[in-house]
């Protein structure tokens, strides 16, 4: 896949027009406003409708390489954007904000680490059990199919595509297509089911949603991914923050360029760290064609560590007055909107042929497990704002990190619960292992080498351990009246 800078620019312009059109659609659709769907979701679905999988099957541009109503290079550019822009979202997450101590991080993120780890390891348990009892004996599938739920749901399209070579090397070529299909189902069902759950939670009084505003401009007035609990602060503090931003603009020639530069530095630091770790892997256990694990670790959690390093440097040299958390939130929010639109626009809707029934069983089992953890486990483990924080883990476990961020934005647009910070802290103790991390990359070779029953026992042990720890440690902090609130 290759395209020029000019072609990428054209692809970005199409996304901008889709976002503009989505604002117009939302301003004239009371039904969509009641669903609290962000403009980025509407824009992404609009481009999907005009793409090669829907209208493109009947109509296409009279050009050499059409992709529905778009040139092929536009579609290719969209496919590359989510994996790039998600790095911007996470690199900017902690820049401009004080880095708390380890104890604070654990108290804020610990409950979500438990919920996220329980979801991830449980997906292996559910998938391997289904593979051993149904998929292998009834449909004759490879037992490695038991790992597909976690690879497709938690890992997403990037992980599924990145492991295509592993599937082929292990003699399970069809697994790559199934994983990509599950990733597609995970994203779509994650958004749809997540939206439904948010509306049910609002009607039952579990959360309080802001009323839709009359104009699209007012609707999206707040940052796309707020990192500051703005409504929780007194007006004088908010006014002081506003004056600080104005002072910055007067002192700095172009404050936006400065902040974008800091994000770029964070991403470069993350890339250097990840490249160094991958080099060490190639020189040690993967030297003679051994198992490569770090090669499949995504950049964005390491880019977030790069952001933490940048913020520590800013604090060390007293540069805080020159770095604004509001500006960083704007940068991250814009990147998030473009990421969501591009991801939805390039969803694959192709049916999976002969494995359609096993595919449906895997998808249903994965969705059922994620809903169980959200409804039953999350309120018993997360002491405060369990739904606002748990819905992010649900979204991530169903598709990609962006899905989790999207659902949190819908459930808590002003970030009153602090869910975004907790979700961000959680990634430091989550992504390196599962959800596209070390174990996700190693799961197929481990199943092939040690057998599905052994890996089932191991993942069951991890699931029970995380669940017991969450119930016994954080569960005692949950107010008694909050239990069973759903």
C-alpha beads as a LAMMPS data file, in Angstrom:
LAMMPS data file: protein, C-alpha beads

486 atoms
485 bonds

1 atom types
1 bond types

-500.0 500.0 xlo xhi
-500.0 500.0 ylo yhi
-500.0 500.0 zlo zhi

Masses

1 110.0

Atoms # bond

1 1 1 0.000 0.000 0.000
2 1 1 1.466 3.345 -1.052
3 1 1 0.070 6.796 -1.722
4 1 1 1.416 10.308 -2.084
5 1 1 1.056 13.230 0.297
6 1 1 -1.369 14.830 -2.129
7 1 1 -3.553 11.729 -2.143
8 1 1 -3.540 11.641 1.657
9 1 1 -4.562 15.309 1.671
10 1 1 -7.534 14.536 -0.583
11 1 1 -8.549 11.653 1.722
12 1 1 -8.459 13.987 4.730
13 1 1 -10.609 16.512 2.875
14 1 1 -13.254 13.835 2.255
15 1 1 -13.287 13.087 6.013
16 1 1 -13.649 16.807 6.763
17 1 1 -16.610 17.044 4.379
18 1 1 -18.156 13.945 5.982
19 1 1 -17.854 15.549 9.428
20 1 1 -19.460 18.717 8.100
21 1 1 -22.300 16.703 6.539
22 1 1 -22.787 14.791 9.781
23 1 1 -23.278 18.057 11.671
24 1 1 -26.009 19.030 9.202
25 1 1 -27.652 15.596 9.507
26 1 1 -27.579 15.724 13.305
27 1 1 -29.064 19.216 13.376
28 1 1 -32.085 17.971 11.411
29 1 1 -32.552 14.540 13.033
30 1 1 -34.131 14.393 16.450
31 1 1 -33.900 10.579 16.423
32 1 1 -30.108 10.646 16.033
33 1 1 -29.831 13.324 18.701
34 1 1 -31.731 11.076 21.117
35 1 1 -29.155 8.334 20.465
36 1 1 -26.363 10.757 21.449
37 1 1 -24.298 9.648 18.454
38 1 1 -21.234 11.871 17.903
39 1 1 -20.779 13.460 14.506
40 1 1 -17.719 11.284 13.869
41 1 1 -19.856 8.120 13.929
42 1 1 -22.418 9.616 11.548
43 1 1 -19.645 10.762 9.232
44 1 1 -17.970 7.355 9.232
45 1 1 -21.204 5.520 8.488
46 1 1 -21.958 8.006 5.703
47 1 1 -18.621 7.262 4.013
48 1 1 -19.173 3.527 4.546
49 1 1 -22.516 3.809 2.745
50 1 1 -20.816 5.522 -0.210
51 1 1 -17.900 3.078 -0.284
52 1 1 -17.259 -0.100 -2.305
53 1 1 -19.022 -2.435 0.139
54 1 1 -22.479 -0.772 -0.188
55 1 1 -23.359 1.688 -2.962
56 1 1 -20.083 0.910 -4.681
57 1 1 -21.418 -2.513 -5.619
58 1 1 -23.958 -0.871 -7.914
59 1 1 -22.352 2.462 -8.780
60 1 1 -18.741 3.513 -9.166
61 1 1 -16.783 6.444 -10.484
62 1 1 -15.843 6.407 -14.194
63 1 1 -12.131 6.267 -13.402
64 1 1 -9.425 3.635 -13.704
65 1 1 -9.383 2.431 -10.062
66 1 1 -12.655 3.290 -8.321
67 1 1 -13.623 2.288 -4.789
68 1 1 -17.318 2.951 -4.777
69 1 1 -17.866 6.671 -5.111
70 1 1 -14.247 7.384 -4.186
71 1 1 -10.904 6.836 -5.905
72 1 1 -9.017 3.763 -4.686
73 1 1 -6.205 5.840 -3.196
74 1 1 -8.708 7.613 -0.919
75 1 1 -9.934 4.283 0.430
76 1 1 -6.350 3.093 0.971
77 1 1 -5.487 6.305 2.793
78 1 1 -8.446 5.877 5.126
79 1 1 -7.333 2.347 5.896
80 1 1 -3.941 3.616 7.068
81 1 1 -5.193 6.553 9.146
82 1 1 -6.585 4.840 12.291
83 1 1 -3.316 3.065 13.058
84 1 1 -1.451 6.361 12.744
85 1 1 -3.803 8.842 14.403
86 1 1 -4.451 6.677 17.464
87 1 1 -0.815 7.344 18.347
88 1 1 -1.593 11.072 18.441
89 1 1 -4.569 10.485 20.736
90 1 1 -2.531 8.570 23.307
91 1 1 0.688 10.556 22.990
92 1 1 -1.240 13.715 23.941
93 1 1 -3.132 12.067 26.788
94 1 1 -0.812 13.087 29.650
95 1 1 1.066 16.054 28.183
96 1 1 0.113 19.254 29.990
97 1 1 -1.201 17.444 33.049
98 1 1 0.689 16.632 36.242
99 1 1 1.779 12.994 36.472
100 1 1 0.445 11.531 39.740
101 1 1 2.268 9.038 41.913
102 1 1 2.042 5.285 41.443
103 1 1 -0.400 4.952 44.326
104 1 1 -2.771 7.476 42.748
105 1 1 -2.493 5.781 39.366
106 1 1 -3.305 2.410 40.901
107 1 1 -6.268 3.733 42.874
108 1 1 -7.665 5.441 39.763
109 1 1 -6.901 2.736 37.213
110 1 1 -6.799 -0.408 39.340
111 1 1 -10.511 -1.249 39.103
112 1 1 -10.470 -0.773 35.322
113 1 1 -7.333 -2.879 35.019
114 1 1 -9.240 -5.669 36.772
115 1 1 -12.311 -5.284 34.539
116 1 1 -10.204 -5.081 31.367
117 1 1 -8.005 -8.049 32.251
118 1 1 -11.037 -10.119 33.254
119 1 1 -12.681 -9.363 29.908
120 1 1 -9.540 -10.184 27.917
121 1 1 -8.549 -13.437 29.640
122 1 1 -12.190 -14.496 29.778
123 1 1 -12.435 -14.165 26.006
124 1 1 -9.774 -16.874 25.726
125 1 1 -11.672 -19.041 28.215
126 1 1 -14.967 -18.644 26.335
127 1 1 -13.341 -19.081 22.922
128 1 1 -11.216 -22.124 23.803
129 1 1 -14.149 -23.798 25.565
130 1 1 -16.314 -23.229 22.492
131 1 1 -13.533 -24.539 20.235
132 1 1 -13.000 -27.719 22.268
133 1 1 -16.704 -28.526 22.720
134 1 1 -18.251 -27.374 19.425
135 1 1 -16.008 -25.869 16.756
136 1 1 -13.398 -28.644 16.581
137 1 1 -15.600 -31.752 17.014
138 1 1 -18.672 -30.494 15.108
139 1 1 -17.226 -28.247 12.397
140 1 1 -13.734 -29.745 12.191
141 1 1 -12.030 -26.417 12.849
142 1 1 -8.517 -25.936 14.138
143 1 1 -8.575 -25.569 17.965
144 1 1 -6.613 -22.347 17.523
145 1 1 -10.003 -20.842 16.658
146 1 1 -10.411 -20.451 20.414
147 1 1 -8.051 -17.457 20.314
148 1 1 -10.009 -15.640 17.611
149 1 1 -12.355 -13.766 19.968
150 1 1 -9.524 -12.032 21.811
151 1 1 -7.487 -11.433 18.650
152 1 1 -10.471 -9.998 16.763
153 1 1 -12.324 -8.230 19.580
154 1 1 -9.563 -7.005 21.897
155 1 1 -6.859 -6.871 19.242
156 1 1 -8.918 -5.362 16.441
157 1 1 -8.189 -5.130 12.728
158 1 1 -4.550 -4.134 13.185
159 1 1 -3.697 -7.142 15.322
160 1 1 -5.694 -9.534 13.133
161 1 1 -3.959 -8.276 9.997
162 1 1 -0.546 -8.259 11.655
163 1 1 -0.900 -11.894 12.681
164 1 1 -1.835 -13.109 9.183
165 1 1 1.657 -14.535 8.728
166 1 1 1.408 -16.392 12.029
167 1 1 -1.921 -17.927 10.983
168 1 1 -0.360 -19.087 7.720
169 1 1 2.796 -20.472 9.335
170 1 1 0.704 -22.525 11.769
171 1 1 -1.563 -23.956 9.079
172 1 1 -4.672 -21.997 10.013
173 1 1 -4.893 -19.623 7.045
174 1 1 -8.651 -19.128 7.324
175 1 1 -8.145 -17.850 10.858
176 1 1 -6.890 -14.500 9.546
177 1 1 -10.135 -13.886 7.635
178 1 1 -12.226 -14.962 10.611
179 1 1 -10.268 -12.674 12.933
180 1 1 -10.767 -9.714 10.596
181 1 1 -14.465 -10.535 10.367
182 1 1 -14.753 -10.679 14.153
183 1 1 -12.946 -7.358 14.413
184 1 1 -15.525 -5.844 12.068
185 1 1 -18.433 -7.333 14.007
186 1 1 -16.805 -6.217 17.236
187 1 1 -16.549 -2.589 16.177
188 1 1 -20.060 -2.390 14.730
189 1 1 -21.765 -4.293 17.549
190 1 1 -19.630 -2.489 20.126
191 1 1 -20.893 0.890 18.930
192 1 1 -24.503 -0.254 18.482
193 1 1 -24.793 -2.311 21.669
194 1 1 -22.771 0.249 23.609
195 1 1 -25.099 3.024 22.432
196 1 1 -28.106 0.913 23.444
197 1 1 -26.612 0.247 26.879
198 1 1 -25.885 3.949 27.377
199 1 1 -29.488 4.852 26.582
200 1 1 -30.800 2.108 28.893
201 1 1 -28.465 3.314 31.650
202 1 1 -29.715 6.870 31.179
203 1 1 -33.358 5.787 31.380
204 1 1 -32.677 3.770 34.541
205 1 1 -30.859 6.654 36.188
206 1 1 -27.475 4.933 36.248
207 1 1 -25.951 7.897 34.401
208 1 1 -27.094 11.412 33.605
209 1 1 -26.791 12.457 29.959
210 1 1 -26.680 16.060 28.865
211 1 1 -29.651 17.123 26.775
212 1 1 -28.912 17.466 23.044
213 1 1 -28.351 21.052 21.993
214 1 1 -30.152 22.754 19.156
215 1 1 -27.199 23.558 16.933
216 1 1 -24.452 21.221 15.821
217 1 1 -21.799 23.806 16.697
218 1 1 -22.991 23.980 20.278
219 1 1 -23.232 20.202 20.421
220 1 1 -19.532 19.769 19.694
221 1 1 -18.376 22.839 21.592
222 1 1 -16.513 20.773 24.172
223 1 1 -13.273 18.997 23.266
224 1 1 -13.815 15.637 21.558
225 1 1 -11.876 13.858 24.272
226 1 1 -11.863 16.151 27.340
227 1 1 -9.065 15.422 29.770
228 1 1 -10.138 17.908 32.426
229 1 1 -13.199 17.720 34.633
230 1 1 -14.253 21.192 33.548
231 1 1 -17.716 21.212 35.121
232 1 1 -16.338 20.009 38.422
233 1 1 -14.121 23.060 38.815
234 1 1 -15.273 26.386 40.280
235 1 1 -15.857 29.214 37.766
236 1 1 -12.905 31.200 39.083
237 1 1 -10.533 28.302 38.385
238 1 1 -11.997 27.805 34.923
239 1 1 -11.592 31.529 34.224
240 1 1 -7.995 31.379 35.432
241 1 1 -7.324 28.488 33.044
242 1 1 -8.880 30.520 30.228
243 1 1 -6.669 33.526 31.037
244 1 1 -3.643 31.238 31.116
245 1 1 -4.408 30.045 27.582
246 1 1 -4.795 33.647 26.365
247 1 1 -1.477 34.568 27.939
248 1 1 0.141 31.624 26.198
249 1 1 -1.133 32.760 22.827
250 1 1 0.367 36.203 23.413
251 1 1 3.752 34.870 24.525
252 1 1 4.110 32.149 21.876
253 1 1 4.184 32.787 18.140
254 1 1 2.100 29.698 17.404
255 1 1 1.055 27.691 20.492
256 1 1 -0.702 25.029 18.395
257 1 1 2.525 24.266 16.541
258 1 1 4.351 23.995 19.856
259 1 1 1.862 21.482 21.200
260 1 1 1.839 19.444 17.987
261 1 1 5.628 19.375 18.212
262 1 1 5.465 17.976 21.750
263 1 1 3.077 15.260 20.552
264 1 1 5.513 14.431 17.764
265 1 1 8.378 14.162 20.254
266 1 1 6.305 11.789 22.419
267 1 1 5.563 9.561 19.424
268 1 1 9.237 9.513 18.405
269 1 1 10.259 8.545 21.943
270 1 1 7.689 5.747 21.927
271 1 1 8.883 4.530 18.540
272 1 1 12.528 4.503 19.694
273 1 1 11.617 2.540 22.834
274 1 1 9.555 0.004 20.893
275 1 1 12.229 -0.339 18.181
276 1 1 14.880 -0.961 20.826
277 1 1 12.779 -3.661 22.470
278 1 1 12.100 -5.304 19.113
279 1 1 15.821 -5.232 18.286
280 1 1 16.619 -6.947 21.597
281 1 1 14.011 -9.585 20.753
282 1 1 15.526 -10.212 17.328
283 1 1 18.982 -10.581 18.855
284 1 1 17.884 -12.997 21.609
285 1 1 14.997 -15.487 21.634
286 1 1 13.835 -14.700 18.070
287 1 1 17.342 -14.785 16.586
288 1 1 17.028 -18.095 14.720
289 1 1 13.440 -17.832 13.597
290 1 1 12.019 -18.176 17.084
291 1 1 8.791 -16.756 18.421
292 1 1 8.398 -13.015 17.783
293 1 1 6.239 -11.343 20.394
294 1 1 7.266 -7.680 20.560
295 1 1 6.990 -7.427 16.770
296 1 1 3.192 -7.393 17.189
297 1 1 3.000 -4.852 20.033
298 1 1 1.254 -1.688 18.737
299 1 1 2.960 1.686 19.009
300 1 1 0.231 3.707 20.720
301 1 1 0.648 2.388 24.311
302 1 1 4.380 3.037 24.026
303 1 1 3.649 6.481 22.522
304 1 1 1.630 7.152 25.662
305 1 1 4.714 6.323 27.713
306 1 1 6.557 8.782 25.470
307 1 1 3.956 11.387 26.428
308 1 1 4.555 10.675 30.109
309 1 1 8.309 11.150 29.552
310 1 1 7.682 14.460 27.754
311 1 1 5.480 15.670 30.616
312 1 1 8.115 14.682 33.190
313 1 1 10.667 16.737 31.245
314 1 1 8.262 19.675 31.072
315 1 1 7.761 19.489 34.829
316 1 1 11.480 19.029 35.547
317 1 1 12.450 22.209 33.696
318 1 1 9.486 24.303 34.843
319 1 1 7.876 24.624 31.417
320 1 1 4.297 24.073 32.603
321 1 1 3.160 27.666 31.788
322 1 1 3.889 27.008 28.103
323 1 1 1.880 23.769 27.843
324 1 1 -1.922 23.827 27.920
325 1 1 -4.021 20.779 28.720
326 1 1 -6.919 22.357 26.804
327 1 1 -4.875 22.640 23.609
328 1 1 -3.681 19.050 24.010
329 1 1 -7.298 17.960 24.448
330 1 1 -8.218 19.729 21.221
331 1 1 -5.405 18.006 19.329
332 1 1 -6.332 14.596 20.746
333 1 1 -10.032 15.208 20.096
334 1 1 -9.492 16.140 16.461
335 1 1 -7.287 13.095 15.908
336 1 1 -9.931 10.935 17.585
337 1 1 -12.711 12.244 15.328
338 1 1 -10.679 11.574 12.183
339 1 1 -9.707 8.140 13.505
340 1 1 -13.321 7.142 14.124
341 1 1 -14.493 8.341 10.707
342 1 1 -11.672 6.550 8.863
343 1 1 -12.147 3.320 10.845
344 1 1 -15.889 3.173 10.204
345 1 1 -15.501 4.150 6.534
346 1 1 -13.226 1.176 5.822
347 1 1 -15.146 -1.550 7.633
348 1 1 -15.293 -4.815 5.684
349 1 1 -18.831 -6.174 5.266
350 1 1 -17.909 -9.242 3.233
351 1 1 -19.534 -12.467 4.360
352 1 1 -17.303 -15.301 5.518
353 1 1 -18.735 -18.156 3.439
354 1 1 -18.386 -21.681 4.751
355 1 1 -17.357 -20.642 8.266
356 1 1 -20.354 -18.374 8.696
357 1 1 -22.055 -20.428 11.437
358 1 1 -18.876 -20.915 13.522
359 1 1 -18.221 -17.236 12.993
360 1 1 -21.645 -16.363 14.406
361 1 1 -21.073 -18.644 17.411
362 1 1 -17.745 -16.986 18.168
363 1 1 -19.227 -13.504 17.786
364 1 1 -22.244 -14.300 19.989
365 1 1 -20.071 -15.891 22.683
366 1 1 -17.702 -12.918 22.702
367 1 1 -20.493 -10.358 22.880
368 1 1 -22.253 -12.294 25.648
369 1 1 -19.104 -12.458 27.771
370 1 1 -18.374 -8.732 27.378
371 1 1 -21.948 -7.823 28.337
372 1 1 -21.756 -10.113 31.374
373 1 1 -18.597 -8.405 32.617
374 1 1 -20.064 -4.929 32.037
375 1 1 -23.406 -5.587 33.727
376 1 1 -22.412 -8.032 36.495
377 1 1 -18.705 -7.586 37.241
378 1 1 -18.055 -3.873 36.661
379 1 1 -20.511 -2.533 39.289
380 1 1 -19.021 -4.900 41.874
381 1 1 -15.409 -3.916 41.177
382 1 1 -15.392 -0.228 40.190
383 1 1 -16.186 1.845 43.307
384 1 1 -17.347 5.078 41.600
385 1 1 -19.008 5.872 38.266
386 1 1 -18.869 2.211 37.317
387 1 1 -20.853 2.558 34.111
388 1 1 -19.002 5.579 32.693
389 1 1 -15.700 3.818 33.321
390 1 1 -16.825 0.269 32.524
391 1 1 -18.350 1.204 29.169
392 1 1 -14.878 2.182 27.971
393 1 1 -13.530 -1.274 28.790
394 1 1 -16.567 -2.809 27.105
395 1 1 -15.952 -0.821 23.923
396 1 1 -12.264 -1.657 23.856
397 1 1 -12.950 -5.339 24.426
398 1 1 -15.435 -5.359 21.543
399 1 1 -13.330 -3.691 18.887
400 1 1 -10.532 -1.205 19.331
401 1 1 -9.429 1.380 21.852
402 1 1 -11.188 4.032 19.791
403 1 1 -14.521 2.286 20.395
404 1 1 -13.980 2.521 24.138
405 1 1 -13.101 6.209 23.900
406 1 1 -16.147 6.828 21.734
407 1 1 -18.551 5.163 24.183
408 1 1 -17.037 7.010 27.140
409 1 1 -17.486 10.250 25.240
410 1 1 -21.142 9.400 24.641
411 1 1 -21.767 8.373 28.271
412 1 1 -19.850 11.261 29.819
413 1 1 -19.190 14.049 27.269
414 1 1 -17.822 16.484 29.882
415 1 1 -15.686 13.853 31.627
416 1 1 -17.274 14.551 35.003
417 1 1 -16.458 11.015 36.137
418 1 1 -12.755 11.197 35.250
419 1 1 -13.215 8.072 33.128
420 1 1 -10.799 9.225 30.436
421 1 1 -7.900 9.595 32.873
422 1 1 -8.620 6.231 34.488
423 1 1 -8.897 4.610 31.074
424 1 1 -5.592 6.145 30.028
425 1 1 -3.791 5.018 33.184
426 1 1 -5.196 1.544 32.667
427 1 1 -3.512 1.198 29.267
428 1 1 -0.090 1.249 30.933
429 1 1 -0.960 -2.019 32.681
430 1 1 -3.123 -3.538 29.956
431 1 1 -1.951 -3.031 26.364
432 1 1 1.556 -4.473 26.758
433 1 1 0.036 -7.883 27.622
434 1 1 -3.369 -8.359 25.976
435 1 1 -5.455 -6.470 23.435
436 1 1 -2.737 -6.703 20.809
437 1 1 0.105 -7.035 23.289
438 1 1 2.555 -9.757 24.215
439 1 1 0.175 -12.602 25.016
440 1 1 -2.108 -11.819 22.099
441 1 1 0.824 -12.170 19.707
442 1 1 2.011 -15.361 21.406
443 1 1 -1.392 -17.032 21.855
444 1 1 -1.474 -18.948 18.563
445 1 1 2.054 -20.395 18.849
446 1 1 1.363 -21.283 22.484
447 1 1 -1.820 -23.162 21.565
448 1 1 -0.017 -24.919 18.731
449 1 1 2.876 -25.934 20.983
450 1 1 1.186 -26.779 24.279
451 1 1 -2.344 -27.639 23.145
452 1 1 -5.659 -25.819 23.644
453 1 1 -6.487 -27.570 26.923
454 1 1 -3.280 -26.352 28.593
455 1 1 -3.808 -22.762 27.431
456 1 1 -7.451 -22.974 28.515
457 1 1 -6.318 -23.925 32.013
458 1 1 -3.784 -21.093 32.089
459 1 1 -6.199 -18.417 30.866
460 1 1 -8.899 -19.683 33.249
461 1 1 -6.449 -19.299 36.119
462 1 1 -5.677 -15.717 35.082
463 1 1 -9.376 -14.895 34.716
464 1 1 -10.265 -16.267 38.161
465 1 1 -7.228 -14.590 39.751
466 1 1 -8.056 -11.144 38.361
467 1 1 -11.737 -11.516 39.218
468 1 1 -11.062 -12.681 42.784
469 1 1 -8.571 -9.876 43.338
470 1 1 -11.027 -7.285 42.045
471 1 1 -13.920 -8.514 44.171
472 1 1 -11.865 -8.897 47.348
473 1 1 -9.708 -5.772 47.042
474 1 1 -11.762 -3.166 45.174
475 1 1 -15.144 -4.770 45.831
476 1 1 -14.974 -3.811 49.506
477 1 1 -14.737 -0.134 48.437
478 1 1 -18.012 -0.303 46.470
479 1 1 -20.812 1.335 48.469
480 1 1 -23.392 -1.225 49.564
481 1 1 -26.200 0.771 48.003
482 1 1 -24.324 0.744 44.704
483 1 1 -24.315 -3.025 44.375
484 1 1 -26.677 -4.370 41.753
485 1 1 -27.523 -0.828 40.699
486 1 1 -28.162 -1.916 37.128

Bonds

1 1 1 2
2 1 2 3
3 1 3 4
4 1 4 5
5 1 5 6
6 1 6 7
7 1 7 8
8 1 8 9
9 1 9 10
10 1 10 11
11 1 11 12
12 1 12 13
13 1 13 14
14 1 14 15
15 1 15 16
16 1 16 17
17 1 17 18
18 1 18 19
19 1 19 20
20 1 20 21
21 1 21 22
22 1 22 23
23 1 23 24
24 1 24 25
25 1 25 26
26 1 26 27
27 1 27 28
28 1 28 29
29 1 29 30
30 1 30 31
31 1 31 32
32 1 32 33
33 1 33 34
34 1 34 35
35 1 35 36
36 1 36 37
37 1 37 38
38 1 38 39
39 1 39 40
40 1 40 41
41 1 41 42
42 1 42 43
43 1 43 44
44 1 44 45
45 1 45 46
46 1 46 47
47 1 47 48
48 1 48 49
49 1 49 50
50 1 50 51
51 1 51 52
52 1 52 53
53 1 53 54
54 1 54 55
55 1 55 56
56 1 56 57
57 1 57 58
58 1 58 59
59 1 59 60
60 1 60 61
61 1 61 62
62 1 62 63
63 1 63 64
64 1 64 65
65 1 65 66
66 1 66 67
67 1 67 68
68 1 68 69
69 1 69 70
70 1 70 71
71 1 71 72
72 1 72 73
73 1 73 74
74 1 74 75
75 1 75 76
76 1 76 77
77 1 77 78
78 1 78 79
79 1 79 80
80 1 80 81
81 1 81 82
82 1 82 83
83 1 83 84
84 1 84 85
85 1 85 86
86 1 86 87
87 1 87 88
88 1 88 89
89 1 89 90
90 1 90 91
91 1 91 92
92 1 92 93
93 1 93 94
94 1 94 95
95 1 95 96
96 1 96 97
97 1 97 98
98 1 98 99
99 1 99 100
100 1 100 101
101 1 101 102
102 1 102 103
103 1 103 104
104 1 104 105
105 1 105 106
106 1 106 107
107 1 107 108
108 1 108 109
109 1 109 110
110 1 110 111
111 1 111 112
112 1 112 113
113 1 113 114
114 1 114 115
115 1 115 116
116 1 116 117
117 1 117 118
118 1 118 119
119 1 119 120
120 1 120 121
121 1 121 122
122 1 122 123
123 1 123 124
124 1 124 125
125 1 125 126
126 1 126 127
127 1 127 128
128 1 128 129
129 1 129 130
130 1 130 131
131 1 131 132
132 1 132 133
133 1 133 134
134 1 134 135
135 1 135 136
136 1 136 137
137 1 137 138
138 1 138 139
139 1 139 140
140 1 140 141
141 1 141 142
142 1 142 143
143 1 143 144
144 1 144 145
145 1 145 146
146 1 146 147
147 1 147 148
148 1 148 149
149 1 149 150
150 1 150 151
151 1 151 152
152 1 152 153
153 1 153 154
154 1 154 155
155 1 155 156
156 1 156 157
157 1 157 158
158 1 158 159
159 1 159 160
160 1 160 161
161 1 161 162
162 1 162 163
163 1 163 164
164 1 164 165
165 1 165 166
166 1 166 167
167 1 167 168
168 1 168 169
169 1 169 170
170 1 170 171
171 1 171 172
172 1 172 173
173 1 173 174
174 1 174 175
175 1 175 176
176 1 176 177
177 1 177 178
178 1 178 179
179 1 179 180
180 1 180 181
181 1 181 182
182 1 182 183
183 1 183 184
184 1 184 185
185 1 185 186
186 1 186 187
187 1 187 188
188 1 188 189
189 1 189 190
190 1 190 191
191 1 191 192
192 1 192 193
193 1 193 194
194 1 194 195
195 1 195 196
196 1 196 197
197 1 197 198
198 1 198 199
199 1 199 200
200 1 200 201
201 1 201 202
202 1 202 203
203 1 203 204
204 1 204 205
205 1 205 206
206 1 206 207
207 1 207 208
208 1 208 209
209 1 209 210
210 1 210 211
211 1 211 212
212 1 212 213
213 1 213 214
214 1 214 215
215 1 215 216
216 1 216 217
217 1 217 218
218 1 218 219
219 1 219 220
220 1 220 221
221 1 221 222
222 1 222 223
223 1 223 224
224 1 224 225
225 1 225 226
226 1 226 227
227 1 227 228
228 1 228 229
229 1 229 230
230 1 230 231
231 1 231 232
232 1 232 233
233 1 233 234
234 1 234 235
235 1 235 236
236 1 236 237
237 1 237 238
238 1 238 239
239 1 239 240
240 1 240 241
241 1 241 242
242 1 242 243
243 1 243 244
244 1 244 245
245 1 245 246
246 1 246 247
247 1 247 248
248 1 248 249
249 1 249 250
250 1 250 251
251 1 251 252
252 1 252 253
253 1 253 254
254 1 254 255
255 1 255 256
256 1 256 257
257 1 257 258
258 1 258 259
259 1 259 260
260 1 260 261
261 1 261 262
262 1 262 263
263 1 263 264
264 1 264 265
265 1 265 266
266 1 266 267
267 1 267 268
268 1 268 269
269 1 269 270
270 1 270 271
271 1 271 272
272 1 272 273
273 1 273 274
274 1 274 275
275 1 275 276
276 1 276 277
277 1 277 278
278 1 278 279
279 1 279 280
280 1 280 281
281 1 281 282
282 1 282 283
283 1 283 284
284 1 284 285
285 1 285 286
286 1 286 287
287 1 287 288
288 1 288 289
289 1 289 290
290 1 290 291
291 1 291 292
292 1 292 293
293 1 293 294
294 1 294 295
295 1 295 296
296 1 296 297
297 1 297 298
298 1 298 299
299 1 299 300
300 1 300 301
301 1 301 302
302 1 302 303
303 1 303 304
304 1 304 305
305 1 305 306
306 1 306 307
307 1 307 308
308 1 308 309
309 1 309 310
310 1 310 311
311 1 311 312
312 1 312 313
313 1 313 314
314 1 314 315
315 1 315 316
316 1 316 317
317 1 317 318
318 1 318 319
319 1 319 320
320 1 320 321
321 1 321 322
322 1 322 323
323 1 323 324
324 1 324 325
325 1 325 326
326 1 326 327
327 1 327 328
328 1 328 329
329 1 329 330
330 1 330 331
331 1 331 332
332 1 332 333
333 1 333 334
334 1 334 335
335 1 335 336
336 1 336 337
337 1 337 338
338 1 338 339
339 1 339 340
340 1 340 341
341 1 341 342
342 1 342 343
343 1 343 344
344 1 344 345
345 1 345 346
346 1 346 347
347 1 347 348
348 1 348 349
349 1 349 350
350 1 350 351
351 1 351 352
352 1 352 353
353 1 353 354
354 1 354 355
355 1 355 356
356 1 356 357
357 1 357 358
358 1 358 359
359 1 359 360
360 1 360 361
361 1 361 362
362 1 362 363
363 1 363 364
364 1 364 365
365 1 365 366
366 1 366 367
367 1 367 368
368 1 368 369
369 1 369 370
370 1 370 371
371 1 371 372
372 1 372 373
373 1 373 374
374 1 374 375
375 1 375 376
376 1 376 377
377 1 377 378
378 1 378 379
379 1 379 380
380 1 380 381
381 1 381 382
382 1 382 383
383 1 383 384
384 1 384 385
385 1 385 386
386 1 386 387
387 1 387 388
388 1 388 389
389 1 389 390
390 1 390 391
391 1 391 392
392 1 392 393
393 1 393 394
394 1 394 395
395 1 395 396
396 1 396 397
397 1 397 398
398 1 398 399
399 1 399 400
400 1 400 401
401 1 401 402
402 1 402 403
403 1 403 404
404 1 404 405
405 1 405 406
406 1 406 407
407 1 407 408
408 1 408 409
409 1 409 410
410 1 410 411
411 1 411 412
412 1 412 413
413 1 413 414
414 1 414 415
415 1 415 416
416 1 416 417
417 1 417 418
418 1 418 419
419 1 419 420
420 1 420 421
421 1 421 422
422 1 422 423
423 1 423 424
424 1 424 425
425 1 425 426
426 1 426 427
427 1 427 428
428 1 428 429
429 1 429 430
430 1 430 431
431 1 431 432
432 1 432 433
433 1 433 434
434 1 434 435
435 1 435 436
436 1 436 437
437 1 437 438
438 1 438 439
439 1 439 440
440 1 440 441
441 1 441 442
442 1 442 443
443 1 443 444
444 1 444 445
445 1 445 446
446 1 446 447
447 1 447 448
448 1 448 449
449 1 449 450
450 1 450 451
451 1 451 452
452 1 452 453
453 1 453 454
454 1 454 455
455 1 455 456
456 1 456 457
457 1 457 458
458 1 458 459
459 1 459 460
460 1 460 461
461 1 461 462
462 1 462 463
463 1 463 464
464 1 464 465
465 1 465 466
466 1 466 467
467 1 467 468
468 1 468 469
469 1 469 470
470 1 470 471
471 1 471 472
472 1 472 473
473 1 473 474
474 1 474 475
475 1 475 476
476 1 476 477
477 1 477 478
478 1 478 479
479 1 479 480
480 1 480 481
481 1 481 482
482 1 482 483
483 1 483 484
484 1 484 485
485 1 485 486
